[in-house]
Amino acid sequence: MLLFLTDNVKAETLLFTSLIVLSCTGTPSVAETALRFTDQTQQAGIHFKHTNGASEEKYLPETMGAGGLFFDYNNDGHLDIYLVNSGTLSPASEFHRHPNDMNVLYRNKGDGRFIDATVEAGLQQNHGYGMGCLAADYDNDGDADLYLTNFGRNQLYRNNGDGTFTDVTSHAGVGDGKWSVSASFGDFNLDGHLDLYVANYLDYQLETAHACFLEGVHIYCGPHEYPGARDTLYRNNGDGTFTDVTTRAGVRNAGKGLGVLFTDYNNDGYPDIFVANDAVPDFLYQNNKDGTFTDVATPAGVAYNSEGRATASMGIAAGDYDNDGVQDLFVTNFSLEINSLFHNDNDGFYTMTTFEAGLADASFSKLGFGTQFIDADNNGSLELFVANGHVWDNVSEVTPSLSYRQQCQIFGNTGTGQFTDLFETAGRFFKRSVVARGVAIGDYNNDGAADILVTCCGEPPILLRNDSQVHNYVKIRLVGTESNRDSIGAKVWIRTDEMTLFREVTCGGSYASGSERTLLFGIGAQKTIQSIEVKWQSGHTQTLDFSNTEGPVNETIYITENQSSVLQKD
């Protein structure tokens, strides 16, 4: 059955207007941009400050955290927020967090405000120095479970379905124990159970950490000072436990992973794995369809930048920015490098198009972390958000032209393969400098416009409400039956009279953070859609034909795998 939930369309009067022009090919282009975001952190009741424990010793983990998450943990239809904290590091004693340094779960009250629900949800015990978080229904019971990455042992919390969680890390066997930053869920063997890939960073021990200096200035060490840590691939056994299949699957390369995402880059129906590595070549593990992978990053064109150099890759965004029906990749890098936009040529190869897309100069002085594609105005073209902040708190002493706190960026999509920096008009936040790390995208107030959560190192997060003049949309939530219940890996096409839009359901990417998995399709001025097509990981394809009806515009649709297309509106 398909359940239609009607969302309230935004009725606010906005300051900016927009003109959307449809070319003869049906590709939307932005003639005049109307993006606007407003910081609602305090008004929404988010009273949180990340503690990194910055010390004179400059332990490297202090400058690398932390992430955040949009997810609906209690299935009430409103996105909740989870924020990761870190604490203080000391080699002299076993790590313990102060009670004020715990991670926080904020429950959405449904009126634009949040309330701290950490204790009532049973999430007050955090055992490591926090890095990232991710949510997915690993046990297919209908609610979102929570995975935390740490400098130290990771944690898996099973959602009990009653608003509480239980720590099942030991039983599930996914504690890892390395320095983990990001993770991604995906069903690599198509058995209907979500597997887990954990990106691990460096083999770093506080007891043996050493000081680093550049031009006489004591700085946080770079990744070249320490060996990389091997990532971990866990296969879901379907009984609440996981098995480490890293060696068996052929993903034993010792990189220096910071970002990771399951995504089907070659459209063969099997999820592949892209890993963003810091200062060593990135990985693109192609799924061999037999439980093993082969790293094809170099021949595919994503291991290095266009100059043949490994970059300090941090975060990952995946999306079809030029509406040609395949997922492209965007990777954030270190300052005095440029970020990498990899166009998927749909033949197993990528082309780096950062310069052609107008993204090179804007990123040269920035140090990027989290990033996501977002259709901020629902015109059918994906904009690009980048969170920036340096890792050296004294970088200006080394390079006066650089700063520790930096401005985040949002780039408008022209619809011609190019982007434009919108910092002058997108809102006050984009003129403010922060030490940003994670990025999550989600419509927390259910108004049909995608909002943004930005997490920071040693600073409060920022909740950006999308106040843009948005156009029509269709939101789609998939429920798998043969496929994993979260439908991660499923592909969806929406067709209107003027455009065809493509999305893939993913879980991970960005940096140490997780976004809403309900798919938001902006369809511009279109008031009807022709069809929705879903290709499930099970191999089934469902097509909903709306050619003789108005179709579900400005509504949220639930599509259940293999069930008849009976429509019911609430």
N, C-alpha and C positions, 0 to 999 in steps of 0.2 A: 504494500500500500504506500502511496505517496501522501505525506502529510504536509499541507500548506499552512504555514504560520504567517500571518500578516504582520509586517513590521510597520511602525509609524514612520512616515516620511518626515525628514527634518523640516520644520516650519519657521526656522529663525531667519531674520533678515540679515544678509551678509553684505560685506563691504565691497566685494569684488564680483565681477561678472566674467563670464566665459563664453567664448565662441568656439564651437566644435564644428570642424569642416570634414565632411566625408569625401574622400577622393573617389575616383571612378572604380578603384579596386576594392572599395569598402574598408580601407584602412583608416581609422580615425587619426586626425592630426590636430594638434593644439595651436590655434591661431593666437589666442590670448589666454594666459593661464590664470586660474582662480583658486589656487591652493592656499589654504589658511589653516593653521593649527594653533591651538591655545593650550597653554600649560594649566592643567587642572589638578595637579598633584595634591596640593593642600586642600583645595575645595572638595576633592574626592575622598579625603580622609587617609591619604597615604602618608604616614608619618614614620619614615624609615631613613636611616643613614647607614650606608655600608661602612664597616670597620675593616680596614686593611692592616692595621697594626704596624704602620710604617715605622721603621727603626733605623738607627744609625748603621746597623749591619747591612741594610739594604738586601734582605733576603728576596730573591726573585719573585716568589709567589705573591709578595705584597703588592705588586704592581699589575697583576694579571687578572684579578677578579673584578666583578663577578656578574652573573647573569640573572635573567628573570623570565617569567612565563605567563602567558595568557592560557587559561584552561577552565573548563566548567566542571569543577570537581563534584558538585552535588546535583548535577543534571537538572538545574532549575531554569535553564535557558539563558543564563546571564554569565558572562565571562568573569572568572575570578583571577586573581593575580598572586603569583608566588615570587618572592624575592630572596635571593641567596646572599647570606652574609659570610664573613670569613673569620676574623678574630685576630689573635696575636700569636706570632710564631716564636718559639724558643727551643734551642737544641738541648737545653738542660733538663727538661722534664717532658713527660708525655703531654700531648696536645689536649687542652681543654678549652672550651669557649666560656666566656663570661655570659651569664644569662641575658645580658643586654645585647649580645652579639649573635643571637640565634636568627636563623632564617624565619621569614614571616609569610603566613598565608593570609591574604586579604579576601574575604568573602564579599561578593557583589550584592548590595542590598536591592538592586533593581531600580534605583532612583538616581544613578550617577555617583553614588557614594559607596565606600567600602568600609568593612569592619574587620579588625584583627580576629581571625578565627584559628590561630595557630594552636593554642592549647586545647580548645574544644575538639579540634580535629586530630589531636594526638601527634602533632608534628613538632613538638618542642625539643626533641632530642636530636642534635646534630653532632656527629662524631669527628668530622674532619674540618680542615680549613677550606671553606666553601669556594667553589668555582662556578659550576653551572647546574642547570636543571632541564628536565624534559618530561613530558607527560604523554602516555599512550596506554591503551587498554591491552596490556600484554597477555592477560588471561581470558580475554574475550567474554567478560561477564557484564559488559555494558557500562562501565564507569572508568574514568581516567585514573591510572596509577601514576606514581611519581618516582623518577629516577634522578639522583643527585650525584654530580661529579665533584670530587674533592682533591686537594693535595693531602693524600691519605686515603683511607678506605671510603669507597663510594657507598651509597645507600639506595635501596629499592623499597618504596612504601607501596603496599597493596591497598587499594581503595576498598573499604569494607561495604560500601554502598549505602551507608547510613550517616555520611558526613564525617566519618573518621577513617584513619589510616593505621596500618600495622606494618612495622618494619620487618620485612621478610628477606633481608639481604643474605643472611647466612643460609637459609633454606633454599633460596633461589640460586645461590652461587655466583653472584655478580658483583662482589665487593671490590674486585680488581686489586687495589692497594697501591697502584702507581700514582703519578701525578696526572690525573685525568682532568680535561678541560671541557670538551664537548662530547656529545653522543648523538646517535641517530637510531631510530627504530625503523625496520623494514623487513619484509618477508622474503629473504633471499632465495629460499628453496620452494616457495609457493605452496607451503603446506597449510596455510591458513593461520599460522602463529607468528607473531612479531618477534624477529630476532633483534639483537642489539649490537651495535658497533660503538666502541668507546675509543675516542681519540686521546692518546696519552702524549704528554709533552716531552719532558726531559727526565733523565736519571739524575735527580737532584736530591741531595741529602743535606739537611741543615748542619749536621756535624762536620761535613767536609766542604761546605760552601766557602768560597773565597771572595775577596774584594776585587773589584774591577775599576780601573781608572782610564779616563780619556782626556788627554791634554791636562793631566794633573787633577781632574775633577773626579770624585768618587761617584760612580753611577751604578745603576742596576746592570748586572752582567747580561750580555747577549747570549743567544742560544748556542753560538759556536764554542762557548766555554765549557759545555757539558754534552755528554753523549745523549742521543735521542732515546726515548723509551718506546718499546714496541706497543702498537695498538692491540686491542683485544676484540675479537668477534665471538659473540655468544649466540649459539643456536638455541632457540626455544624448543624445549622438549614437549610442550603441550600439557604438562602436568604441574606447572608452577615452578619448574626448575629449568636451568639453562646449562649448556655444556660449552666449555671453551673449545672452539674449533679453529682457532687462529692459525695454527700450524697446518692442520689438515686442509683448510680452505686456501692456503697459499697467500695469506696477508700478513706475513711475518716481518716485512720490511721495517727497519727501525727508523722511522721518520721522527719529526718533531711536531706532532699533530696539535692543531688548535681548533680547527673546524672540520666538520664531517657531515656528509649527507648521502643517504640512499636516494638515487634517482636513476631512471632508465634512460641513459644518454643516447643509446642507439636504437631505441624503440623496438626491441625484440621481445618485450613482455617480461623480462627478468631485470630486477633492480640491480644496478651497478653501484659502486661506492666511490665518491670523490672525497679526498682528504686534503685539506689545506695545511701544508707544513711550513714551519718557520725557518727560512734561510736554507732549506734543502728542497729538492724537487718535490712537487705535489704528486699525489697518487691518484690515478683513475683505475680502479679495479673493475675490469670487465667481467661480468658474470658468465662463467662457462656452462651454466645450466646443469652442472653435475655436482654442485656443492663446492666448487672451487672457483678461484678468481685469477685473472692475469692482469698485471699492471701494464696498461697501455697508454699511460699519460704522455710519454714522450712521442710515440707515433701519432697520437691523437691531437697533440699540440697544446696540452695544458700543463705539462710538467714545468715549463719555464716561461718567461715572458718573451716578447718579440725579439729581444736582444740575445736570447739564449741563456739567460741568467735565472737561477733560482731566486725567488723573491721571499720576503718575510711575510708569507701568507698568514692571514689572521681569520677572517670571516668569509662566509659563503652566502651568496644569494642565487637562487635558481628560478628562472621564469622565462616566458616567451616574450621578450621585450619588443620583437618586431612582428609578432603575430604571424609567423610562418609555420606554426604547428609543432615546434620542438622546443625543449628546454635549453635555454642559454645559461651560462655561468658568469657570475661576477665575483671577484676575489679581492678583498682589501689587503693592502700591503703597508710597509713601513714608510715613514717620512723620507723624502728625497728619492723615493721610488714613485711609481704611479700605480694606481689600482689596475686590475686586469679584467677587462670585459671580453669574454670568450664567446663568439658567435658560433652556435651549433650549425654546421653546414649540412646536417642530416645525411651524411655519408660516412659517419664514423670519425670525422675530423672536425676540429674547431679552428677558427681564425680569430686572432686577437684584434679587436676593433676599438680599443680604448681611444686612440687618437681620432679615428673617423667618427666616433660617437661623441666627441667633445668632452671626454671625461679625464683627459690626461693632465692638463694644466691645473684643474681644480683640485686634484688629489696630490700634487707633487709635494706640497709643504705639510700635508696632513698625515697622521698615522691612523689608519682605519682599523676598526675592530668589527663590531656587528653590522650587518647589512641585510636589507630585504627589498625585494620588488613589491610595489604597492600601487594599485590603481586608486589613487587618492581622490580623484574627481569622478570616477565611474564613467569615463569616456571610452573605455575599451583598450587603452594603452597603459602599460605599466610604467609608473614612475619608479625612482630608485632612491632609497634612504640609506645614508651612511653615517655611522656613529664614529666620532673621532676623539682621540685623546692620546697623548704621548705616554711612554712607559718610564721616561726619566723625569722625575719631579724637578730636576735642576738642569733640564736640557738647554735652557737659554744661556747658561754659563758656558756651555760647549759650543752651541750654535745660536748666536743672538737672534737670528731670524726665525727660530722655531720656538714654540711655547708648549708647556705641559698641558694646560687647559686649551681646548680647541673648539671650534664651532662644528656642530653636526651639519649635515648637508642633505637637501632633498633636490633631486634633479627631475625636471619635467620632461616628459617624453614628447618629442615633436611629431612622432608618427612617421618619421622618415629615417629612422635608425640613429637619430641623434638625441642628445639630452642637453638641457639648459639648467644651470644653477639658479634656484629660485629663492636664495637667502634674503633678497631685498623685500619680497612680498609675502613669504609663506608664514610669517608670524615672528613675534619678538624672540622666541626661543632660538631661532636660527642666527641671531646676532649675539647670543650669549655663549661664553666659553665654559666648557665642562670637561671632565675626564671620563668620557663615555666609553663603555665597553659593549654591553649586550643590547640587542634590539629585538622586540617582539611586536607582531602586528595582530590586531584583533578589533572587532567592533564591540567594545565593552558596553556601550549604551544602546545597542540594537537600533540604530537609526539608519543603517544601510551605508554608513561611511566608515572606512577602515581607520582605526586609531593606532597610535604608536606608543609603546612603552620603551623607554631608554634607561638602562642601568649604568651606574657610574662606579668608579673605583675611589673609595674613601669619601664619597659624597652621596647625597640623596638621589633617588631615581627621578625621572620625569615622565609624567603621564600626559601625552599630547592628545587632546580631543580634536578630531577632524571637524573643523567648521567650514570646510570648503563648500562651494556651491556645487553639490554633487548631482549627477544625472541618474537615470534609471538603472536598476540593477536586478540581478537574480542571485540569491544565495542558495547554495546546494550543500546539504549534509548527507553523506553517504553512510549506509549501514551494511556492512558485509555479512554474509551468511556462510557461503563456502570460502570466500576470502576472509582475511582478518577483519574483525568487526569495525575497526577504525577506517578500513578501506584504504590504508596507506599503500601507495603504489597504483591506485586506480587513476584512470585518465578520463577527463570529461571535456566534451566539445559542446559549445552553445552556438547555434546558428540563427542569425536574424536575416532580414532582407538585405542588410548592408555589410555584415561582418561575420566571420567565424572566429571564435575565441577558444583557446585551449588552456587547460590547467591540469597539473598532476598533483595528487595528494601526497605530501611529504611530511616528514616529522624529523626536524633537526635543522641543520644549517645555521645561518647567522653566526653568532659567537656565544657559546655557553647558554643559549636561550631557546625558547620554544614559542611558536605562534599558533593562533587559532587555526584549526584544520577545516572549518567550514569554508567552502570556496565562494568567494565573492566575485561575480562577473559584472563589471560595469558595461552597460550597453548603450551609453550615450543618450541620444534623444529618441531612440527606438522605443515604441510602446508595446511591441509584440515580439515574440520570438517564434522561430519556425520549428526548432527541434532541440532536444538535449540528448546527447549520446554518451553513454558510460561504458568504458571498457574496464572490466574488473580483472584483478590479478588471476582469478580462476580461469580466465579465458572467455567468460561470457560477455556478451555485449547487449546492452539494453538501449533501445531508442524510444524516446517519447516524442510523438508527433503533435505539434501544436499548430499546424498549418491552417486548421479550420476553427481554431479558437484564439482567444487573445493571449493565452499563455500566462505563466506565473510571474509577471513583472512586479518588482518591488515587494517580493515575498521571499520567504525561506522555504525551501523544499527539502523534504526528507525522502531519499530514494533508497529502498531496501533491495538488495540483490535478489534476483530471481522471483520477485513478487510482482503481481500484475499491476499495471499502471492505473489503479483506481485512485482518483484524486479526492481528497477530503480537506476542506478548509476549516480552520478554527476561527 
